[in-house]
Amino acid sequence: MTMIYCGELIDDNRMRVIISNDQEQELATLYFERAKLKFTNKPVGMNSWACVDAKTEGLYDYDPTTTPKEIVKNCQDLIREFPTGGVMSITPTEKLSDNE
C-alpha cells in the first residue's frame, strides 16, 4: 500500500498536502501555515509549519493502521524536502516506529 503525498504551495505562508493512493484516489487533504507569533503554545522555529486543518476520513478507510502522528510527520518531511511543493511516495516499510 503506497501513499502519495503531494504538496502544493498556496501562497508564501500556506501549503496544501493531498494524500492519495497509488490509483490516484484522493484520501486526505491537510492544510499547513507557517508558524507565526500567534502560535505561542509550543516553541517553534522561524521556518516551521503547523497543520491548521485536515480532512482525513478516506485515509483511515484505506489504511486503518495509519496514525495522525505518522500523517503529520510525513507531511512535515515533504514540506522540509520540497518547500515550494513536490511529491513524495510513502510505503508501509517507511512508517514511524515507536522509538521516533
N, C-alpha and C positions, 0 to 999 in steps of 0.2 A: 504494500500500500504506500504509494508515493504521494506526498502532498506538495503542491507547488505554491510558493509564497511569491506574490508579485507586488512590488512596491511602486506606488505612483505618487510623485510629488505634486500636491495640490497647489501650494504656494511655498514661500520660503519657510513658513512656520508650521505647515500642516502636511501630513502624508497619509495616504490610504494604502492598506495592505489587504489584498484579496487572496484568500486561500482557496485553492481548487484541487480536485483530484487529477489523476493522470488522464482522465477523459475530458478534462476542461470543464467539469461541472463545478460551479461556484459553491463552496461550502461555508465560507465565513468572510466577513469584512470587518477590519479593525481600523480605527482612526487614531492617529497619533498627532500630538502637538509638541513643539519644542517646549521644554521646561522653562517656566518664567518665574519671576519673583513671587507670583501668587501661589506657586506650588511650595508651600512652606512646611508641610508635614514631615518631609524627609529631606536630607541633604542631597542635592543633585548637582551634577556638573553643568557647565555652561552649554555643552553640546548634547545634553541628554534629551530624550524624547519620552513622553508619557502617553499611555493609552487613555483616550478620553471617551471612546465609545466603541462598542463591539456588538456584532450580530453573529452568533456562533452556533445557532440551532442545528444547521445541517452538518456541521463538523462533528458533533457528538454522535449523530446517527451514522456517519461514515466510519468514525474510529472512536468508540466509546472509551478507550483507554487513554486518550489524549487528555492532558490536564491543562488548566488555564496557565499554569506556570510555564509549561512547555511552549504553548502558543505564544505567549508574550516574549519569552526568551528567543524563540526563532524569529519573531518579528524584529526584535531589537538587533539580532545578529544581521538580518537583512538590511536594516537601516544603517547600521555601522559599516557594513561592507559596501553598500550602494546608497550613499546619502542623497543622491538625486533621483533614485528609483532604479529598480532592477528586478531580476527574477532569481529565485533560489529554490532548488528541489530538496525536500527532506524525506528520507526514508526511515522506517521504524528503527533501524540499527543506529541512527544518529540521535535518537531521543535522549533526553537528560537522564542521568542516573540519580539515585537518591543522594549521592555524595556531592553533587554540584550545587 
